[in-house]
Amino acid sequence: MRPSTSSSYRLKRFFSSRDPDFASALLIYVRFTPPSIRSDSREIAYWIDHVNDTSDDTFYIFGFYRNRQLVGYGQATYFPDEHLYFIDYVTIDEQYRGNVFFEMVEQMRHYLEDAHPEYRYGVTEVMNEPGQNKPSREKRVLARLLKFIGFGVIHAPYFQPRLTPTDCESELSGSLLLYSPTPIKSIRTETYLSILRTIYYELYLPWQTFRTKETSAYKKHLDILYSAVEEEIRKSPTIIVNGYRDFLPPGPRSPVITQHRLVVFSLEALAVIVALTAIMLGLKSYFRLTNTAFAAIYGLALGSFFAVASIVSDKARVMFRELASLAKHFFGKRGVGLLPNDSESEDSSPMHQTDEGS
């Protein structure tokens, strides 16, 4: 009998910085989290011992094990007043990426939901690279992975605040992703602003009390970011959830026209055109029209036929649209090979806080 090659996974919550595996998990976090989104490890060690004593919010630090080997670090916070959990970091040792990401995020999500069954939403963030306003290929694939798990992109601006008042490199643009126990397609603008206030003023701001002299300046920084987002989204009462096309734009649509539909429609159109031609020839003979006049009148009549058919017949309208799509599809292919980077499509891309290497 061949030995089993399946892996076992386990999520463990650390309650104290004195846990024997906490330092090892923190080392994974430090080694594999980009500096632009990485908090000071000393602050994490401080808050795991103190935050739950001074706040109603629940702070979580997790270790993730594959076959008893510690391979990942996770961090999250639950806000009871807002019934909201925020997954801040999912960091995986680069030697163990792949399915580990799905397993770890799913186990974290289930842990938080079992601990807080009254929750309404789960939230995480996908940040752009420093100095970029659009997601990189890796971030687009990360968003795609999170979508498979059940998260949807909130179609609204989001900015990660600076991790410290002077760390300008950590102020990034990106997107928040939302998980709901029941699928939703949109949320109210005020709901998004409430989530934003929670993240900014109940997560990022209290974290700065570690640096008591900088709290006031940091709050002003948060106020600026919040006001910028509020001004932008106040124009609409609702916000789309699953603004996924921003990350993975759909490819060109192939025409759905079939050979049978094309033949039937062509025969019907041909019969009408033959009848129209016969009538026009009869009129030409009766009125003794010149060839130029006949061509002008015949072209006008033919154009009028297609225009009227498009207006009164849904079938004709669909077929004309599909024929145009078919022509565009085939003629467009002739130039595809001339486009730069044609071999790099979005969907073929390999895959902040919650990516496999962050």
MIPALUM-768017 format. One record per residue (C-alpha): residue number from 1; x, y, z negated. Coordinates in pm, 1 decimal. Layout:
<k:NUM east:X north:Y up:Z>
...
% end
This chain:
<k:1 east:0.0 north:0.0 up:0.0>
<k:2 east:131.9 north:343.5 up:94.0>
<k:3 east:171.5 north:585.3 up:-197.6>
<k:4 east:-78.5 north:870.7 up:-217.4>
<k:5 east:47.1 north:1204.8 up:-89.5>
<k:6 east:-236.8 north:1415.4 up:-231.7>
<k:7 east:-152.2 north:1697.9 up:-471.5>
<k:8 east:-316.0 north:1792.7 up:-798.1>
<k:9 east:-368.4 north:2155.5 up:-898.5>
<k:10 east:-425.6 north:2315.8 up:-1234.9>
<k:11 east:-488.7 north:2670.8 up:-1352.5>
<k:12 east:-373.0 north:2772.8 up:-1699.0>
<k:13 east:-447.7 north:3096.6 up:-1880.4>
<k:14 east:-169.2 north:3249.9 up:-2089.6>
<k:15 east:-289.9 north:3415.3 up:-2409.6>
<k:16 east:46.7 north:3539.3 up:-2531.3>
<k:17 east:383.8 north:3647.8 up:-2398.8>
<k:18 east:527.5 north:3381.3 up:-2630.2>
<k:19 east:379.0 north:3097.6 up:-2424.5>
<k:20 east:673.6 north:2885.3 up:-2301.4>
<k:21 east:564.9 north:2910.2 up:-1935.4>
<k:22 east:472.3 north:3278.3 up:-1936.7>
<k:23 east:827.7 north:3394.1 up:-1865.9>
<k:24 east:857.6 north:3147.8 up:-1577.2>
<k:25 east:528.8 north:3268.1 up:-1426.2>
<k:26 east:640.1 north:3628.2 up:-1464.9>
<k:27 east:963.5 north:3544.4 up:-1284.6>
<k:28 east:760.5 north:3416.3 up:-986.0>
<k:29 east:569.5 north:3744.9 up:-991.7>
<k:30 east:887.2 north:3953.5 up:-995.4>
<k:31 east:1064.8 north:3753.0 up:-725.1>
<k:32 east:780.4 north:3729.5 up:-473.0>
<k:33 east:577.6 north:4048.8 up:-516.9>
<k:34 east:677.4 north:4343.6 up:-293.6>
<k:35 east:812.4 north:4638.4 up:-497.5>
<k:36 east:547.3 north:4873.3 up:-354.5>
<k:37 east:270.1 north:4685.8 up:-537.2>
<k:38 east:458.7 north:4540.5 up:-834.2>
<k:39 east:395.9 north:4663.7 up:-1187.0>
<k:40 east:673.2 north:4666.3 up:-1445.5>
<k:41 east:699.0 north:4316.0 up:-1594.1>
<k:42 east:758.8 north:4467.2 up:-1940.0>
<k:43 east:420.0 north:4635.1 up:-1919.6>
<k:44 east:252.7 north:4306.1 up:-1832.1>
<k:45 east:418.9 north:4139.5 up:-2130.3>
<k:46 east:299.3 north:4424.6 up:-2353.1>
<k:47 east:-60.4 north:4420.5 up:-2230.2>
<k:48 east:-110.5 north:4046.0 up:-2256.1>
<k:49 east:-43.8 north:4081.8 up:-2629.6>
<k:50 east:-237.5 north:4405.0 up:-2688.6>
<k:51 east:-504.1 north:4490.9 up:-2431.1>
<k:52 east:-766.7 north:4248.3 up:-2558.6>
<k:53 east:-723.1 north:4391.4 up:-2909.8>
<k:54 east:-789.4 north:4751.6 up:-2800.6>
<k:55 east:-1052.3 north:4716.3 up:-2525.8>
<k:56 east:-1374.5 north:4534.2 up:-2448.4>
<k:57 east:-1230.7 north:4449.4 up:-2108.4>
<k:58 east:-1076.7 north:4105.4 up:-2076.8>
<k:59 east:-726.4 north:4079.8 up:-1933.8>
<k:60 east:-618.7 north:3752.7 up:-1775.6>
<k:61 east:-276.0 north:3618.3 up:-1687.8>
<k:62 east:-268.4 north:3278.9 up:-1520.0>
<k:63 east:-10.2 north:3021.6 up:-1425.3>
<k:64 east:-87.9 north:2786.8 up:-1140.3>
<k:65 east:55.6 north:2435.1 up:-1124.6>
<k:66 east:97.0 north:2194.0 up:-836.6>
<k:67 east:171.9 north:1842.1 up:-954.2>
<k:68 east:278.8 north:1985.6 up:-1293.5>
<k:69 east:518.1 north:2228.4 up:-1121.6>
<k:70 east:453.2 north:2595.9 up:-1195.3>
<k:71 east:417.2 north:2756.4 up:-851.8>
<k:72 east:200.2 north:3066.9 up:-894.9>
<k:73 east:116.9 north:3373.5 up:-1100.7>
<k:74 east:-228.7 north:3529.7 up:-1121.2>
<k:75 east:-363.2 north:3844.2 up:-1286.7>
<k:76 east:-721.3 north:3964.2 up:-1326.7>
<k:77 east:-944.9 north:4182.0 up:-1544.2>
<k:78 east:-1314.4 north:4154.6 up:-1631.0>
<k:79 east:-1516.2 north:4470.3 up:-1703.3>
<k:80 east:-1826.6 north:4375.4 up:-1905.5>
<k:81 east:-2013.1 north:4706.0 up:-1871.5>
<k:82 east:-1993.6 north:4687.3 up:-1493.0>
<k:83 east:-2025.3 north:4304.9 up:-1475.1>
<k:84 east:-1725.5 north:4310.4 up:-1245.8>
<k:85 east:-1404.7 north:4109.7 up:-1222.4>
<k:86 east:-1099.7 north:4236.4 up:-1037.8>
<k:87 east:-832.3 north:3997.6 up:-908.5>
<k:88 east:-517.8 north:4206.5 up:-915.7>
<k:89 east:-240.1 north:3966.4 up:-820.0>
<k:90 east:-205.1 north:3621.3 up:-669.7>
<k:91 east:164.7 north:3547.5 up:-627.1>
<k:92 east:289.3 north:3211.0 up:-504.3>
<k:93 east:643.2 north:3077.9 up:-485.8>
<k:94 east:736.0 north:3082.6 up:-115.7>
<k:95 east:827.4 north:2711.3 up:-130.1>
<k:96 east:466.0 north:2615.4 up:-205.3>
<k:97 east:251.7 north:2828.8 up:20.6>
<k:98 east:-28.0 north:2702.6 up:242.2>
<k:99 east:-325.6 north:2531.9 up:81.2>
<k:100 east:-203.0 north:2648.3 up:-259.0>
<k:101 east:-344.4 north:2994.4 up:-185.6>
<k:102 east:-697.4 north:2863.4 up:-135.1>
<k:103 east:-675.5 north:2639.7 up:-439.5>
<k:104 east:-542.8 north:2913.8 up:-664.4>
<k:105 east:-789.5 north:3185.4 up:-563.0>
<k:106 east:-1081.0 north:2943.8 up:-584.3>
<k:107 east:-979.6 north:2821.1 up:-929.5>
<k:108 east:-928.6 north:3177.8 up:-1052.9>
<k:109 east:-1269.4 north:3276.7 up:-917.1>
<k:110 east:-1442.5 north:2979.0 up:-1078.2>
<k:111 east:-1263.1 north:3039.7 up:-1409.1>
<k:112 east:-1374.9 north:3403.2 up:-1420.8>
<k:113 east:-1730.1 north:3320.6 up:-1317.7>
<k:114 east:-1760.9 north:3042.4 up:-1575.6>
<k:115 east:-1625.7 north:3275.3 up:-1845.3>
<k:116 east:-1862.4 north:3556.3 up:-1738.7>
<k:117 east:-2174.4 north:3402.7 up:-1582.2>
<k:118 east:-2349.5 north:3740.5 up:-1591.5>
<k:119 east:-2103.9 north:3890.4 up:-1340.9>
<k:120 east:-2239.2 north:4072.2 up:-1035.3>
<k:121 east:-1934.0 north:4117.4 up:-815.9>
<k:122 east:-1576.5 north:4004.7 up:-777.1>
<k:123 east:-1330.0 north:4245.4 up:-619.3>
<k:124 east:-977.5 north:4231.5 up:-487.0>
<k:125 east:-768.2 north:4456.4 up:-264.7>
<k:126 east:-560.7 north:4418.4 up:50.9>
<k:127 east:-312.5 north:4701.1 up:90.1>
<k:128 east:-135.3 north:4823.5 up:400.5>
<k:129 east:240.4 north:4839.2 up:422.8>
<k:130 east:405.5 north:5159.6 up:291.2>
<k:131 east:361.5 north:5445.7 up:536.9>
<k:132 east:102.0 north:5256.9 up:744.9>
<k:133 east:-267.7 north:5335.3 up:783.4>
<k:134 east:-359.7 north:5004.8 up:945.4>
<k:135 east:-312.7 north:4648.1 up:821.0>
<k:136 east:-16.1 north:4451.8 up:947.3>
<k:137 east:-57.9 north:4110.0 up:1107.3>
<k:138 east:8.0 north:3942.5 up:772.6>
<k:139 east:-250.9 north:4156.1 up:596.1>
<k:140 east:-510.1 north:4086.7 up:865.9>
<k:141 east:-458.6 north:3714.9 up:819.3>
<k:142 east:-477.3 north:3760.0 up:442.0>
<k:143 east:-815.0 north:3930.1 up:483.3>
<k:144 east:-919.8 north:3640.5 up:703.0>
<k:145 east:-822.2 north:3386.2 up:436.4>
<k:146 east:-1015.2 north:3578.0 up:172.2>
<k:147 east:-1315.8 north:3586.7 up:402.8>
<k:148 east:-1307.3 north:3207.6 up:425.9>
<k:149 east:-1324.8 north:3197.9 up:46.0>
<k:150 east:-1629.3 north:3425.1 up:48.8>
<k:151 east:-1495.6 north:3780.5 up:17.4>
<k:152 east:-1616.1 north:4051.6 up:253.6>
<k:153 east:-1434.4 north:4370.4 up:351.7>
<k:154 east:-1601.4 north:4685.7 up:219.4>
<k:155 east:-1610.8 north:4924.7 up:513.1>
<k:156 east:-1497.7 north:5230.9 up:319.6>
<k:157 east:-1165.7 north:5404.2 up:250.3>
<k:158 east:-956.9 north:5284.8 up:-41.8>
<k:159 east:-625.3 north:5398.6 up:-185.1>
<k:160 east:-409.6 north:5216.3 up:-435.0>
<k:161 east:-298.9 north:5471.0 up:-695.9>
<k:162 east:68.8 north:5510.8 up:-767.8>
<k:163 east:190.3 north:5258.1 up:-1018.8>
<k:164 east:367.0 north:5543.4 up:-1196.5>
<k:165 east:319.3 north:5919.1 up:-1142.0>
<k:166 east:654.0 north:5947.0 up:-961.9>
<k:167 east:639.8 north:5625.9 up:-756.0>
<k:168 east:513.6 north:5768.4 up:-426.8>
<k:169 east:597.1 north:5448.4 up:-235.6>
<k:170 east:327.7 north:5261.2 up:-429.2>
<k:171 east:48.2 north:5495.5 up:-317.5>
<k:172 east:-98.3 north:5287.3 up:-33.8>
<k:173 east:-406.2 north:5283.3 up:184.3>
<k:174 east:-601.7 north:4963.7 up:226.7>
<k:175 east:-936.8 north:4800.9 up:167.9>
<k:176 east:-1136.2 north:4656.3 up:-117.2>
<k:177 east:-1291.8 north:4314.9 up:-63.7>
<k:178 east:-1610.9 north:4214.9 up:-240.8>
<k:179 east:-1739.9 north:3875.7 up:-352.2>
<k:180 east:-2105.4 north:3833.9 up:-441.7>
<k:181 east:-2278.5 north:3516.6 up:-569.4>
<k:182 east:-2543.7 north:3583.1 up:-303.4>
<k:183 east:-2436.3 north:3695.0 up:45.7>
<k:184 east:-2482.1 north:4066.4 up:110.3>
<k:185 east:-2426.2 north:4279.9 up:418.8>
<k:186 east:-2414.5 north:4621.4 up:255.8>
<k:187 east:-2399.3 north:4802.5 up:-77.6>
<k:188 east:-2513.4 north:5147.1 up:-181.9>
<k:189 east:-2255.9 north:5421.4 up:-167.5>
<k:190 east:-2298.9 north:5485.5 up:-539.6>
<k:191 east:-2225.2 north:5118.5 up:-608.2>
<k:192 east:-1895.5 north:5148.5 up:-424.9>
<k:193 east:-1810.0 north:5466.7 up:-614.1>
<k:194 east:-1892.5 north:5289.3 up:-940.8>
<k:195 east:-1653.5 north:5006.0 up:-848.9>
<k:196 east:-1390.0 north:5263.3 up:-754.3>
<k:197 east:-1431.0 north:5450.7 up:-1084.6>
<k:198 east:-1393.6 north:5124.6 up:-1273.1>
<k:199 east:-1071.5 north:5031.9 up:-1096.5>
<k:200 east:-920.9 north:5380.2 up:-1120.7>
<k:201 east:-1024.3 north:5489.9 up:-1468.6>
<k:202 east:-1064.8 north:5161.8 up:-1656.3>
<k:203 east:-774.6 north:4968.9 up:-1507.9>
<k:204 east:-506.9 north:5199.9 up:-1366.9>
<k:205 east:-549.1 north:5488.0 up:-1612.5>
<k:206 east:-537.2 north:5284.1 up:-1937.8>
<k:207 east:-228.6 north:5108.5 up:-1805.0>
<k:208 east:-50.0 north:5445.0 up:-1814.9>
<k:209 east:-93.6 north:5475.7 up:-2191.9>
<k:210 east:226.9 north:5277.0 up:-2196.0>
<k:211 east:373.1 north:5614.0 up:-2089.4>
<k:212 east:174.7 north:5848.6 up:-2314.8>
<k:213 east:346.0 north:6165.8 up:-2190.9>
<k:214 east:234.2 north:6102.9 up:-1832.0>
<k:215 east:-133.2 north:6015.3 up:-1885.4>
<k:216 east:-268.6 north:6363.7 up:-1809.1>
<k:217 east:-70.9 north:6398.8 up:-1486.0>
<k:218 east:-173.6 north:6050.4 up:-1380.5>
<k:219 east:-542.3 north:6125.9 up:-1434.7>
<k:220 east:-511.1 north:6425.8 up:-1201.5>
<k:221 east:-360.3 north:6193.8 up:-941.7>
<k:222 east:-657.1 north:5957.4 up:-977.7>
<k:223 east:-902.8 north:6248.8 up:-954.0>
<k:224 east:-750.6 north:6353.3 up:-621.0>
<k:225 east:-777.3 north:6004.6 up:-473.7>
<k:226 east:-1130.7 north:5952.7 up:-601.6>
<k:227 east:-1251.0 north:6289.3 up:-468.7>
<k:228 east:-1104.5 north:6215.5 up:-124.8>
<k:229 east:-1293.8 north:5885.3 up:-103.0>
<k:230 east:-1614.6 north:6036.1 up:-243.3>
<k:231 east:-1612.8 north:6321.4 up:7.0>
<k:232 east:-1572.0 north:6077.4 up:294.3>
<k:233 east:-1847.3 north:5829.6 up:205.1>
<k:234 east:-2112.0 north:6063.1 up:58.9>
<k:235 east:-2233.7 north:6115.7 up:416.9>
<k:236 east:-2400.9 north:5772.8 up:423.3>
<k:237 east:-2634.6 north:5613.0 up:164.3>
<k:238 east:-2500.8 north:5261.5 up:228.2>
<k:239 east:-2171.0 north:5095.3 up:315.8>
<k:240 east:-2125.5 north:4783.7 up:527.0>
<k:241 east:-1971.8 north:4481.9 up:358.2>
<k:242 east:-1775.0 north:4257.1 up:591.3>
<k:243 east:-1624.1 north:4527.7 up:806.6>
<k:244 east:-1412.7 north:4239.6 up:926.0>
<k:245 east:-1358.3 north:4352.3 up:1283.6>
<k:246 east:-1118.0 north:4618.7 up:1159.7>
<k:247 east:-884.7 north:4331.4 up:1068.8>
<k:248 east:-953.1 north:4083.1 up:1346.2>
<k:249 east:-1110.8 north:4249.5 up:1651.6>
<k:250 east:-1318.5 north:4010.3 up:1863.6>
<k:251 east:-1172.0 north:3891.2 up:2190.6>
<k:252 east:-1329.2 north:3974.3 up:2526.3>
<k:253 east:-1668.1 north:3807.9 up:2572.0>
<k:254 east:-1691.4 north:3558.7 up:2856.9>
<k:255 east:-2008.3 north:3598.0 up:3063.9>
<k:256 east:-2281.8 north:3349.9 up:2971.1>
<k:257 east:-2419.7 north:3329.5 up:3325.4>
<k:258 east:-2476.2 north:2973.0 up:3451.9>
<k:259 east:-2465.6 north:2834.0 up:3803.1>
<k:260 east:-2835.7 north:2738.7 up:3793.1>
<k:261 east:-2947.3 north:3082.6 up:3679.7>
<k:262 east:-2726.0 north:3247.6 up:3942.1>
<k:263 east:-2862.6 north:3031.9 up:4227.6>
<k:264 east:-3227.0 north:3078.9 up:4126.0>
<k:265 east:-3191.6 north:3453.3 up:4084.7>
<k:266 east:-2996.4 north:3485.1 up:4412.7>
<k:267 east:-3264.3 north:3295.9 up:4607.6>
<k:268 east:-3539.7 north:3509.3 up:4459.5>
<k:269 east:-3349.9 north:3828.1 up:4535.3>
<k:270 east:-3267.1 north:3704.8 up:4887.0>
<k:271 east:-3633.5 north:3633.9 up:4960.4>
<k:272 east:-3727.8 north:3986.8 up:4855.9>
<k:273 east:-3442.9 north:4139.6 up:5058.3>
<k:274 east:-3540.3 north:3936.5 up:5370.7>
<k:275 east:-3899.5 north:4051.1 up:5335.6>
<k:276 east:-3789.5 north:4410.3 up:5283.0>
<k:277 east:-3559.4 north:4390.1 up:5586.6>
<k:278 east:-3838.2 north:4254.0 up:5805.9>
<k:279 east:-4070.6 north:4533.8 up:5700.0>
<k:280 east:-3800.9 north:4796.8 up:5758.3>
<k:281 east:-3726.0 north:4658.9 up:6107.2>
<k:282 east:-4094.4 north:4673.1 up:6188.5>
<k:283 east:-4111.9 north:5034.0 up:6074.1>
<k:284 east:-3800.4 north:5117.8 up:6276.4>
<k:285 east:-3961.6 north:4979.2 up:6590.5>
<k:286 east:-4297.5 north:5143.8 up:6523.8>
<k:287 east:-4153.5 north:5488.3 up:6448.5>
<k:288 east:-3860.8 north:5449.7 up:6692.0>
<k:289 east:-3602.5 north:5541.0 up:6427.1>
<k:290 east:-3237.5 north:5591.9 up:6516.3>
<k:291 east:-2980.8 north:5354.6 up:6369.4>
<k:292 east:-2850.7 north:5630.6 up:6137.2>
<k:293 east:-3196.8 north:5711.8 up:6004.4>
<k:294 east:-3280.6 north:5343.3 up:5967.8>
<k:295 east:-2958.1 north:5278.7 up:5770.0>
<k:296 east:-3028.7 north:5572.0 up:5537.2>
<k:297 east:-3389.4 north:5468.8 up:5474.6>
<k:298 east:-3296.3 north:5101.4 up:5438.7>
<k:299 east:-3021.1 north:5183.8 up:5184.8>
<k:300 east:-3262.7 north:5403.4 up:4988.3>
<k:301 east:-3526.4 north:5130.8 up:4985.2>
<k:302 east:-3277.3 north:4865.6 up:4878.5>
<k:303 east:-3143.7 north:5086.9 up:4599.1>
<k:304 east:-3499.4 north:5162.8 up:4485.9>
<k:305 east:-3573.3 north:4788.8 up:4473.2>
<k:306 east:-3281.0 north:4718.5 up:4241.2>
<k:307 east:-3363.6 north:5020.3 up:4023.8>
<k:308 east:-3730.5 north:4924.3 up:3985.7>
<k:309 east:-3638.9 north:4559.9 up:3924.1>
<k:310 east:-3402.2 north:4665.1 up:3645.9>
<k:311 east:-3676.3 north:4870.8 up:3482.0>
<k:312 east:-3973.3 north:4634.4 up:3502.2>
<k:313 east:-3801.6 north:4292.4 up:3479.7>
<k:314 east:-3612.0 north:4178.5 up:3171.3>
<k:315 east:-3478.8 north:3882.4 up:3369.9>
<k:316 east:-3339.7 north:4106.4 up:3645.3>
<k:317 east:-3187.4 north:4340.2 up:3388.5>
<k:318 east:-3010.9 north:4052.2 up:3215.8>
<k:319 east:-2886.2 north:3907.8 up:3544.4>
<k:320 east:-2752.1 north:4240.2 up:3672.7>
<k:321 east:-2572.0 north:4288.8 up:3342.7>
<k:322 east:-2427.1 north:3937.4 up:3353.5>
<k:323 east:-2316.1 north:3978.8 up:3715.7>
<k:324 east:-2136.6 north:4298.5 up:3621.4>
<k:325 east:-1979.3 north:4118.7 up:3324.4>
<k:326 east:-1877.4 north:3831.3 up:3550.3>
<k:327 east:-1708.0 north:4066.1 up:3795.8>
<k:328 east:-1531.7 north:4249.8 up:3515.4>
<k:329 east:-1424.6 north:3919.9 up:3358.3>
<k:330 east:-1261.0 north:3783.7 up:3674.4>
<k:331 east:-1115.3 north:4105.8 up:3812.3>
<k:332 east:-986.7 north:4195.5 up:3464.9>
<k:333 east:-792.7 north:3869.7 up:3443.2>
<k:334 east:-576.6 north:3972.6 up:3736.2>
<k:335 east:-403.5 north:4236.2 up:3525.6>
<k:336 east:-379.2 north:4053.1 up:3194.7>
<k:337 east:-29.5 north:3923.9 up:3256.9>
<k:338 east:91.2 north:4280.4 up:3309.4>
<k:339 east:-6.1 north:4395.9 up:2961.0>
<k:340 east:273.9 north:4423.8 up:2700.4>
<k:341 east:275.3 north:4172.3 up:2413.8>
<k:342 east:-5.5 north:3978.4 up:2578.5>
<k:343 east:106.1 north:3660.0 up:2405.3>
<k:344 east:41.6 north:3806.0 up:2060.4>
<k:345 east:-330.9 north:3784.8 up:1995.1>
<k:346 east:-488.4 north:3871.8 up:1663.0>
<k:347 east:-640.0 north:3529.2 up:1612.5>
<k:348 east:-306.9 north:3356.7 up:1660.8>
<k:349 east:-143.3 north:3558.8 up:1381.0>
<k:350 east:1.9 north:3351.0 up:1094.9>
<k:351 east:-138.4 north:3501.9 up:750.1>
<k:352 east:-124.9 north:4373.0 up:-223.3>
<k:353 east:-173.5 north:4179.4 up:-441.9>
<k:354 east:-353.8 north:3871.6 up:-329.4>
<k:355 east:-150.6 north:3733.8 up:-43.4>
<k:356 east:59.4 north:3425.1 up:-58.4>
<k:357 east:380.1 north:3613.4 up:-93.4>
<k:358 east:266.2 north:3906.2 up:-304.7>
% end
